[in-house]
Amino acid sequence: MPAYKVLRNYPQFAKPMVNSLAKILGSNSWDFSSKIFWGIHMLLRLFRGAEVLVVAVGLSILFSAPSFSATPDVGGNNSIAAYVGTGGLLLPDSFSGSSQTKSAVADCLGCDWRYTIYCRQGANTPCKHAVTSCPRGSLLYRVWFGRTPTTVSVIGSVCWGSSEPVTRRQVESRIDDYVVRYIPALRPGFDPPGGSVTSVPVIFWTGQPTSFKPPSFSLSGHSVSITAVPTWRWTWGDGVAVWKSVAGAQYPSRQITYQYRRPGNYDVGVTSVWQAKYTVSGIGTFEASGEVLRQTGKLAVPIRSAKTVLISH
């Protein structure tokens, strides 16, 4: 496929190609890359025939190809990455490696990775293989992975489009939004509703479930399901505090009770702290970093003195 047709029929490839071109020319500026990208885009819209051939020849020269053949394709130096990142890369279904490798890559939040266009190693010459090996709208990339930037090596290949590859950090930022949107509100209560006496324990509840599954969502082809689990911290208003993993319920449940020793009006506080696990289809299940949501509630609990009544026979 001629170079001008690649750029005209697959405009989404121009950006990573031009980014690589900018690096070859010694510039890391996206502004510089954007100017070239839009220049190519406008030229391909305005010109046909010989004029387009001039554009294609110019691109071939800029990519340091030794000569311009009759059917050049996407070109570039394979050592220059189209995408670079760290933090739990989520490889797509098109990944050529094993499912164990996909899980290991996703599990390493501190590791380095990059995508490079699948050309002959070290070559600057155009390569048809990167275009013809994948469905329309995507290119074939080598996937590099390692614990440090100096230890990355090729672990397989993927067909990928124009969007940036997805990482666990991106997924977890979406999880925070989902949890805030869908998790039930904290609605604590107590029995008896008018308060109690010093000799009778008060029953408390949170009004929340012990686990919650918001709707699953999709991110760049990855289906993500979430399970959020809370723990609750109760402060009884008399200097005593306790953590609970049960939600409590109204009478006759006695999951959460507390007995006061002195009469008075007690300000009871409860805080729910939610943590989450999420499953990325085809890759694995992971713990979300830190707490994803914290909710607080308060109750005013009146306690009266228990009176002793002497009953004579």
Rosetta blueprint (number, residue, H / E / L):
1 M L
2 P L
3 A H
4 Y H
5 K H
6 V H
7 L H
8 R H
9 N H
10 Y L
11 P H
12 Q H
13 F H
14 A H
15 K H
16 P H
17 M H
18 V H
19 N H
20 S H
21 L H
22 A H
23 K H
24 I H
25 L L
26 G L
27 S L
28 N L
29 S L
30 W H
31 D H
32 F H
33 S H
34 S H
35 K H
36 I H
37 F H
38 W H
39 G H
40 I H
41 H H
42 M H
43 L H
44 L H
45 R H
46 L H
47 F L
48 R L
49 G H
50 A H
51 E H
52 V H
53 L H
54 V H
55 V H
56 A H
57 V H
58 G H
59 L H
60 S H
61 I H
62 L H
63 F L
64 S L
65 A L
66 P L
67 S L
68 F L
69 S L
70 A L
71 T L
72 P L
73 D L
74 V L
75 G L
76 G L
77 N L
78 N L
79 S L
80 I L
81 A L
82 A L
83 Y E
84 V E
85 G E
86 T E
87 G L
88 G L
89 L E
90 L L
91 L L
92 P L
93 D L
94 S L
95 F L
96 S L
97 G L
98 S L
99 S H
100 Q H
101 T H
102 K H
103 S H
104 A H
105 V H
106 A H
107 D H
108 C L
109 L L
110 G L
111 C L
112 D E
113 W E
114 R E
115 Y E
116 T E
117 I E
118 Y L
119 C L
120 R L
121 Q L
122 G L
123 A L
124 N L
125 T L
126 P L
127 C L
128 K L
129 H H
130 A H
131 V H
132 T H
133 S L
134 C L
135 P L
136 R L
137 G L
138 S L
139 L E
140 L E
141 Y E
142 R E
143 V E
144 W E
145 F E
146 G E
147 R L
148 T L
149 P H
150 T H
151 T H
152 V L
153 S E
154 V E
155 I E
156 G E
157 S E
158 V E
159 C E
160 W E
161 G L
162 S L
163 S L
164 E L
165 P L
166 V L
167 T E
168 R H
169 R H
170 Q H
171 V H
172 E H
173 S H
174 R H
175 I H
176 D H
177 D H
178 Y H
179 V H
180 V H
181 R H
182 Y H
183 I L
184 P L
185 A L
186 L L
187 R L
188 P L
189 G E
190 F E
191 D E
192 P L
193 P L
194 G L
195 G L
196 S E
197 V E
198 T L
199 S L
200 V L
201 P L
202 V E
203 I E
204 F E
205 W E
206 T L
207 G L
208 Q L
209 P L
210 T L
211 S L
212 F E
213 K L
214 P L
215 P L
216 S L
217 F E
218 S E
219 L E
220 S L
221 G L
222 H E
223 S E
224 V E
225 S E
226 I E
227 T E
228 A E
229 V E
230 P E
231 T E
232 W E
233 R E
234 W E
235 T E
236 W L
237 G L
238 D L
239 G L
240 V L
241 A E
242 V E
243 W E
244 K E
245 S L
246 V L
247 A L
248 G E
249 A L
250 Q L
251 Y L
252 P L
253 S L
254 R L
255 Q L
256 I L
257 T E
258 Y E
259 Q L
260 Y L
261 R L
262 R L
263 P L
264 G E
265 N E
266 Y E
267 D E
268 V E
269 G E
270 V E
271 T E
272 S E
273 V E
274 W E
275 Q E
276 A E
277 K E
278 Y E
279 T E
280 V E
281 S L
282 G L
283 I L
284 G E
285 T E
286 F E
287 E E
288 A L
289 S L
290 G L
291 E L
292 V L
293 L E
294 R E
295 Q E
296 T E
297 G E
298 K E
299 L E
300 A E
301 V E
302 P E
303 I E
304 R E
305 S L
306 A L
307 K L
308 T L
309 V L
310 L L
311 I L
312 S L
313 H L
